[in-house]
């Protein structure tokens, strides 16, 4: 039972983490774009 809960939490954390990474990439690319102008 415990391991199932842990697995679910890990999956959720991984999804959040990948979402954060995507947002960071977008933000950093926008910064680069602005700095070039």
Secondary structure, 3 states (H helix, E strand, C coil): CHHHHHHHHHHHHHHHHHHHHHHHHHHHHHHHHHHHC
